[in-house]
Amino acid sequence: MPACLLNEDRLEDFIEDNLDIVTTGWAISGELSVVPFDKQKSKDCDSDAHSENIFCANYSNDVTVCPSYGSLFVTRSPEDIWCVRGLRTGDPSKKGFCYNNGVFYTDLLQYMNWIETQQ
């Protein structure tokens, strides 16, 4: 299924009450699973982002699957269209217990000019 990029007018606050915020992760069973994010925790952890090109998201305590490296952070727009918002950022060699930790993503909107030249 194709996904679109969020456009500039959605840059301000993508963690809105009417949006679903998810990524994917591999379960112990080997199945690719949906990992929903907690909106309030995500708003709180965003202040920990280290640069304007990175944002943070956090999932709820009942999630038992850690988000995968390389997975997409996507949000569902009010029109029921999946939109890619960022790509997982981090050092996969620094593995550890992932629960209750923020997950950092490269903000694709900061790279729209470059992305558009790659078509």
Biotite code that builds the C-alpha atoms (Angstrom):
import biotite.structure as struc

atoms = struc.array([
    struc.Atom([0.000, 0.000, 0.000], chain_id="A", res_id=1, res_name="MET", atom_name="CA", element="C"),
    struc.Atom([1.489, 3.386, -0.956], chain_id="A", res_id=2, res_name="PRO", atom_name="CA", element="C"),
    struc.Atom([2.015, 6.074, 1.651], chain_id="A", res_id=3, res_name="ALA", atom_name="CA", element="C"),
    struc.Atom([2.301, 9.821, 1.167], chain_id="A", res_id=4, res_name="CYS", atom_name="CA", element="C"),
    struc.Atom([4.444, 12.407, 2.909], chain_id="A", res_id=5, res_name="LEU", atom_name="CA", element="C"),
    struc.Atom([2.790, 14.941, 5.172], chain_id="A", res_id=6, res_name="LEU", atom_name="CA", element="C"),
    struc.Atom([2.803, 18.374, 3.590], chain_id="A", res_id=7, res_name="ASN", atom_name="CA", element="C"),
    struc.Atom([4.129, 21.647, 5.019], chain_id="A", res_id=8, res_name="GLU", atom_name="CA", element="C"),
    struc.Atom([0.833, 22.880, 6.458], chain_id="A", res_id=9, res_name="ASP", atom_name="CA", element="C"),
    struc.Atom([0.788, 19.839, 8.772], chain_id="A", res_id=10, res_name="ARG", atom_name="CA", element="C"),
    struc.Atom([4.262, 20.596, 10.146], chain_id="A", res_id=11, res_name="LEU", atom_name="CA", element="C"),
    struc.Atom([3.192, 22.399, 13.322], chain_id="A", res_id=12, res_name="GLU", atom_name="CA", element="C"),
    struc.Atom([1.564, 19.617, 15.342], chain_id="A", res_id=13, res_name="ASP", atom_name="CA", element="C"),
    struc.Atom([1.298, 16.158, 13.842], chain_id="A", res_id=14, res_name="PHE", atom_name="CA", element="C"),
    struc.Atom([0.363, 14.559, 17.165], chain_id="A", res_id=15, res_name="ILE", atom_name="CA", element="C"),
    struc.Atom([-3.296, 15.493, 17.040], chain_id="A", res_id=16, res_name="GLU", atom_name="CA", element="C"),
    struc.Atom([-6.212, 13.807, 18.754], chain_id="A", res_id=17, res_name="ASP", atom_name="CA", element="C"),
    struc.Atom([-7.824, 12.721, 15.474], chain_id="A", res_id=18, res_name="ASN", atom_name="CA", element="C"),
    struc.Atom([-4.732, 10.958, 14.118], chain_id="A", res_id=19, res_name="LEU", atom_name="CA", element="C"),
    struc.Atom([-3.462, 7.419, 14.638], chain_id="A", res_id=20, res_name="ASP", atom_name="CA", element="C"),
    struc.Atom([0.289, 7.276, 15.239], chain_id="A", res_id=21, res_name="ILE", atom_name="CA", element="C"),
    struc.Atom([1.971, 3.917, 14.682], chain_id="A", res_id=22, res_name="VAL", atom_name="CA", element="C"),
    struc.Atom([5.127, 2.159, 13.587], chain_id="A", res_id=23, res_name="THR", atom_name="CA", element="C"),
    struc.Atom([5.981, -1.518, 13.198], chain_id="A", res_id=24, res_name="THR", atom_name="CA", element="C"),
    struc.Atom([8.088, -3.993, 15.125], chain_id="A", res_id=25, res_name="GLY", atom_name="CA", element="C"),
    struc.Atom([8.924, -7.698, 14.968], chain_id="A", res_id=26, res_name="TRP", atom_name="CA", element="C"),
    struc.Atom([7.148, -9.789, 17.589], chain_id="A", res_id=27, res_name="ALA", atom_name="CA", element="C"),
    struc.Atom([8.781, -12.821, 19.211], chain_id="A", res_id=28, res_name="ILE", atom_name="CA", element="C"),
    struc.Atom([6.575, -14.947, 16.932], chain_id="A", res_id=29, res_name="SER", atom_name="CA", element="C"),
    struc.Atom([8.362, -13.437, 13.921], chain_id="A", res_id=30, res_name="GLY", atom_name="CA", element="C"),
    struc.Atom([5.305, -11.525, 12.778], chain_id="A", res_id=31, res_name="GLU", atom_name="CA", element="C"),
    struc.Atom([5.477, -7.860, 11.844], chain_id="A", res_id=32, res_name="LEU", atom_name="CA", element="C"),
    struc.Atom([3.209, -6.094, 14.325], chain_id="A", res_id=33, res_name="SER", atom_name="CA", element="C"),
    struc.Atom([1.724, -2.621, 14.625], chain_id="A", res_id=34, res_name="VAL", atom_name="CA", element="C"),
    struc.Atom([3.122, -0.565, 17.515], chain_id="A", res_id=35, res_name="VAL", atom_name="CA", element="C"),
    struc.Atom([0.788, 2.288, 18.510], chain_id="A", res_id=36, res_name="PRO", atom_name="CA", element="C"),
    struc.Atom([2.244, 5.407, 20.088], chain_id="A", res_id=37, res_name="PHE", atom_name="CA", element="C"),
    struc.Atom([0.914, 7.231, 23.133], chain_id="A", res_id=38, res_name="ASP", atom_name="CA", element="C"),
    struc.Atom([0.123, 10.800, 22.064], chain_id="A", res_id=39, res_name="LYS", atom_name="CA", element="C"),
    struc.Atom([0.723, 12.497, 25.412], chain_id="A", res_id=40, res_name="GLN", atom_name="CA", element="C"),
    struc.Atom([3.999, 10.655, 26.054], chain_id="A", res_id=41, res_name="LYS", atom_name="CA", element="C"),
    struc.Atom([5.082, 11.531, 22.510], chain_id="A", res_id=42, res_name="SER", atom_name="CA", element="C"),
    struc.Atom([4.387, 15.222, 23.076], chain_id="A", res_id=43, res_name="LYS", atom_name="CA", element="C"),
    struc.Atom([6.386, 15.080, 26.311], chain_id="A", res_id=44, res_name="ASP", atom_name="CA", element="C"),
    struc.Atom([9.396, 13.253, 24.860], chain_id="A", res_id=45, res_name="CYS", atom_name="CA", element="C"),
    struc.Atom([9.661, 15.536, 21.808], chain_id="A", res_id=46, res_name="ASP", atom_name="CA", element="C"),
    struc.Atom([11.382, 18.113, 23.999], chain_id="A", res_id=47, res_name="SER", atom_name="CA", element="C"),
    struc.Atom([14.277, 15.651, 24.309], chain_id="A", res_id=48, res_name="ASP", atom_name="CA", element="C"),
    struc.Atom([14.988, 15.695, 20.552], chain_id="A", res_id=49, res_name="ALA", atom_name="CA", element="C"),
    struc.Atom([18.546, 16.754, 19.862], chain_id="A", res_id=50, res_name="HIS", atom_name="CA", element="C"),
    struc.Atom([18.029, 18.798, 16.692], chain_id="A", res_id=51, res_name="SER", atom_name="CA", element="C"),
    struc.Atom([15.347, 20.354, 14.514], chain_id="A", res_id=52, res_name="GLU", atom_name="CA", element="C"),
    struc.Atom([15.778, 17.430, 12.093], chain_id="A", res_id=53, res_name="ASN", atom_name="CA", element="C"),
    struc.Atom([14.746, 14.847, 14.691], chain_id="A", res_id=54, res_name="ILE", atom_name="CA", element="C"),
    struc.Atom([11.560, 14.262, 16.664], chain_id="A", res_id=55, res_name="PHE", atom_name="CA", element="C"),
    struc.Atom([10.675, 11.782, 19.373], chain_id="A", res_id=56, res_name="CYS", atom_name="CA", element="C"),
    struc.Atom([7.702, 9.476, 19.868], chain_id="A", res_id=57, res_name="ALA", atom_name="CA", element="C"),
    struc.Atom([6.868, 7.184, 22.758], chain_id="A", res_id=58, res_name="ASN", atom_name="CA", element="C"),
    struc.Atom([4.552, 4.210, 23.024], chain_id="A", res_id=59, res_name="TYR", atom_name="CA", element="C"),
    struc.Atom([2.281, 3.125, 25.851], chain_id="A", res_id=60, res_name="SER", atom_name="CA", element="C"),
    struc.Atom([3.286, 0.820, 28.700], chain_id="A", res_id=61, res_name="ASN", atom_name="CA", element="C"),
    struc.Atom([1.220, -2.107, 27.405], chain_id="A", res_id=62, res_name="ASP", atom_name="CA", element="C"),
    struc.Atom([3.218, -2.476, 24.171], chain_id="A", res_id=63, res_name="VAL", atom_name="CA", element="C"),
    struc.Atom([5.261, -5.692, 24.154], chain_id="A", res_id=64, res_name="THR", atom_name="CA", element="C"),
    struc.Atom([6.960, -5.238, 20.766], chain_id="A", res_id=65, res_name="VAL", atom_name="CA", element="C"),
    struc.Atom([9.913, -2.887, 20.366], chain_id="A", res_id=66, res_name="CYS", atom_name="CA", element="C"),
    struc.Atom([9.848, -0.678, 17.265], chain_id="A", res_id=67, res_name="PRO", atom_name="CA", element="C"),
    struc.Atom([12.224, -1.923, 14.571], chain_id="A", res_id=68, res_name="SER", atom_name="CA", element="C"),
    struc.Atom([15.191, 0.018, 13.282], chain_id="A", res_id=69, res_name="TYR", atom_name="CA", element="C"),
    struc.Atom([14.437, 1.225, 9.777], chain_id="A", res_id=70, res_name="GLY", atom_name="CA", element="C"),
    struc.Atom([10.687, 1.090, 10.309], chain_id="A", res_id=71, res_name="SER", atom_name="CA", element="C"),
    struc.Atom([8.558, 4.004, 9.273], chain_id="A", res_id=72, res_name="LEU", atom_name="CA", element="C"),
    struc.Atom([6.776, 6.306, 11.656], chain_id="A", res_id=73, res_name="PHE", atom_name="CA", element="C"),
    struc.Atom([3.419, 6.908, 10.024], chain_id="A", res_id=74, res_name="VAL", atom_name="CA", element="C"),
    struc.Atom([0.341, 8.872, 10.880], chain_id="A", res_id=75, res_name="THR", atom_name="CA", element="C"),
    struc.Atom([-3.140, 8.467, 9.536], chain_id="A", res_id=76, res_name="ARG", atom_name="CA", element="C"),
    struc.Atom([-4.586, 11.733, 8.284], chain_id="A", res_id=77, res_name="SER", atom_name="CA", element="C"),
    struc.Atom([-8.230, 12.661, 8.877], chain_id="A", res_id=78, res_name="PRO", atom_name="CA", element="C"),
    struc.Atom([-8.881, 11.537, 5.282], chain_id="A", res_id=79, res_name="GLU", atom_name="CA", element="C"),
    struc.Atom([-7.779, 7.962, 6.166], chain_id="A", res_id=80, res_name="ASP", atom_name="CA", element="C"),
    struc.Atom([-4.552, 8.226, 4.164], chain_id="A", res_id=81, res_name="ILE", atom_name="CA", element="C"),
    struc.Atom([-1.345, 6.842, 5.662], chain_id="A", res_id=82, res_name="TRP", atom_name="CA", element="C"),
    struc.Atom([1.450, 9.396, 5.609], chain_id="A", res_id=83, res_name="CYS", atom_name="CA", element="C"),
    struc.Atom([5.129, 8.819, 6.335], chain_id="A", res_id=84, res_name="VAL", atom_name="CA", element="C"),
    struc.Atom([6.357, 11.327, 8.899], chain_id="A", res_id=85, res_name="ARG", atom_name="CA", element="C"),
    struc.Atom([9.872, 10.116, 9.688], chain_id="A", res_id=86, res_name="GLY", atom_name="CA", element="C"),
    struc.Atom([12.451, 7.340, 9.528], chain_id="A", res_id=87, res_name="LEU", atom_name="CA", element="C"),
    struc.Atom([13.892, 5.677, 12.616], chain_id="A", res_id=88, res_name="ARG", atom_name="CA", element="C"),
    struc.Atom([17.086, 7.315, 13.812], chain_id="A", res_id=89, res_name="THR", atom_name="CA", element="C"),
    struc.Atom([19.594, 5.764, 16.145], chain_id="A", res_id=90, res_name="GLY", atom_name="CA", element="C"),
    struc.Atom([22.495, 3.441, 16.581], chain_id="A", res_id=91, res_name="ASP", atom_name="CA", element="C"),
    struc.Atom([21.376, -0.206, 16.239], chain_id="A", res_id=92, res_name="PRO", atom_name="CA", element="C"),
    struc.Atom([24.557, -1.332, 18.014], chain_id="A", res_id=93, res_name="SER", atom_name="CA", element="C"),
    struc.Atom([23.231, 0.291, 21.206], chain_id="A", res_id=94, res_name="LYS", atom_name="CA", element="C"),
    struc.Atom([20.599, -2.326, 21.838], chain_id="A", res_id=95, res_name="LYS", atom_name="CA", element="C"),
    struc.Atom([18.913, -2.593, 25.157], chain_id="A", res_id=96, res_name="GLY", atom_name="CA", element="C"),
    struc.Atom([15.624, -2.713, 26.918], chain_id="A", res_id=97, res_name="PHE", atom_name="CA", element="C"),
    struc.Atom([13.340, -0.541, 24.806], chain_id="A", res_id=98, res_name="CYS", atom_name="CA", element="C"),
    struc.Atom([10.282, -0.172, 27.019], chain_id="A", res_id=99, res_name="TYR", atom_name="CA", element="C"),
    struc.Atom([9.339, 3.312, 28.198], chain_id="A", res_id=100, res_name="ASN", atom_name="CA", element="C"),
    struc.Atom([12.027, 4.892, 26.038], chain_id="A", res_id=101, res_name="ASN", atom_name="CA", element="C"),
    struc.Atom([11.467, 7.536, 23.416], chain_id="A", res_id=102, res_name="GLY", atom_name="CA", element="C"),
    struc.Atom([12.062, 6.526, 19.817], chain_id="A", res_id=103, res_name="VAL", atom_name="CA", element="C"),
    struc.Atom([13.794, 9.119, 17.647], chain_id="A", res_id=104, res_name="PHE", atom_name="CA", element="C"),
    struc.Atom([12.939, 9.715, 14.005], chain_id="A", res_id=105, res_name="TYR", atom_name="CA", element="C"),
    struc.Atom([14.505, 11.806, 11.254], chain_id="A", res_id=106, res_name="THR", atom_name="CA", element="C"),
    struc.Atom([11.938, 14.432, 10.280], chain_id="A", res_id=107, res_name="ASP", atom_name="CA", element="C"),
    struc.Atom([11.272, 13.874, 6.569], chain_id="A", res_id=108, res_name="LEU", atom_name="CA", element="C"),
    struc.Atom([9.681, 17.307, 6.214], chain_id="A", res_id=109, res_name="LEU", atom_name="CA", element="C"),
    struc.Atom([13.119, 18.816, 6.821], chain_id="A", res_id=110, res_name="GLN", atom_name="CA", element="C"),
    struc.Atom([14.350, 16.998, 3.699], chain_id="A", res_id=111, res_name="TYR", atom_name="CA", element="C"),
    struc.Atom([11.441, 17.647, 1.302], chain_id="A", res_id=112, res_name="MET", atom_name="CA", element="C"),
    struc.Atom([13.554, 19.697, -1.130], chain_id="A", res_id=113, res_name="ASN", atom_name="CA", element="C"),
    struc.Atom([16.048, 16.849, -1.444], chain_id="A", res_id=114, res_name="TRP", atom_name="CA", element="C"),
    struc.Atom([13.315, 14.182, -1.657], chain_id="A", res_id=115, res_name="ILE", atom_name="CA", element="C"),
    struc.Atom([11.594, 16.047, -4.497], chain_id="A", res_id=116, res_name="GLU", atom_name="CA", element="C"),
    struc.Atom([14.833, 16.093, -6.519], chain_id="A", res_id=117, res_name="THR", atom_name="CA", element="C"),
    struc.Atom([15.079, 12.284, -6.268], chain_id="A", res_id=118, res_name="GLN", atom_name="CA", element="C"),
    struc.Atom([11.960, 11.547, -8.330], chain_id="A", res_id=119, res_name="GLN", atom_name="CA", element="C"),
])
